Amino acid sequence: MATPCIAQLMLKGEDFPKPIVARFDTPYSSSDGGALLIKAVDSRLGLTKRLAGCLEDARESSKIVHEVLEMVHQKPHTGGTPTRAC
């Protein structure tokens, strides 16, 4: 059961044959459990790849260290999930 301090997420629709319910109420779970779920969903749907394809990269090509896709992936996949103290 979701409460203001315990997050619950349900994914359903044509991309999922059955509803997926993720609850984050385990006392010893990983703090990045939600990020892992976001990464799995993104890998399946290709959301950040499509977003990166929409962005124009006007940087000087000789100075590029990270491609746009790498930078777009960074936020949701490495702790870009919002946190709340209860």
N, C-alpha and C positions, 0 to 999 in steps of 0.2 A: 504494500500500500504506500503510495506517495504521500509525503508530508512536506512542509516547508524546508525541512532539513534532510530529507531522504528523497533523492531524485529517482524518478522512474521514467523510462522512455519506452514507447511502443512504436514499432515500425510495421506498417502494413501497406498493402497495395499490390499492384501488378508485378513489382520486382521481387516480392516475397510470397512464396506459396502459402505460408502460414504466418500469422502475426508473430513478431519477435518482441519479447518484453525483456528489458534490461533493468535490473534493480541494483542500486548501489547502497545497500544497507548492511553489508557484511562488515563486521568489525575489523577484520584483517585483510581487506581487499586492497588492491593496488590503487593508488591515488590517480593513476592515469587510465583506469578502466574505461572511462568514457571516451578518451582519446583513441583507444584501441578500436572501439566500436565505430567511431567516426572514420578512422583509417580504413576499416573493412568495408564500410558502406561506400566511401569514396572510391576505393579500388574497384568495387563492383559497378558503380554508376559512372565513374570517370568525371566527377564534377569539377575537381580542380584542374584536370587536364583541359576540359572544355573552357573553363574560365581563363586559363593561361593562354589559350588560343585566341581569345577575344581581346587580349591586351597587346597594345603596340609597344614594342621595345625600341625606344629611341636612343638607347645608350650607344656609345662608341664601341664597336665590336671588338677592338683590340684591348679594351679595358674590362670586358665582361668576364667575371669569375664564376658567377652563378647564373644559370639560365632562368628565365621567368618562371617556368614550371617548378623548378627547385624552390624558388622563393614563395610561390603560391602554396606549395605543399607544406612549407615550414610551419606556418601558423596553426592550422588545424591538427597537424600530425605531431607536433612537439610541444604540447601543452598550451595550445591556444584556446582551450576550453575555459570558460569563465568559472571562477570559484567563488563560493559564498561561505562566510563563517556563520554558524548557527549558534 
